[in-house]
């Protein structure tokens, strides 16, 4: 998977959303997961390998709810 963009969030822990192109399917995929916060490249790789897949429909539903107050 080719890493394209990472979005980092920090509070008491560090977690990120990593979006990349799947070389086998040609589709763009996203994964979310916790990271150590000590090595960005290693954290991105870890999330791509072990993170939870992100459902784009769910993200669109969240944004619609946030913006309009309804889904």
Secondary structure by P-SEA (a helix, b strand, c coil): ccccbbbbbbccbbbbbbbbbcccccbbbbbbbccccccaaaaaaaaaaccccccaaaaaaaaaaaacccc
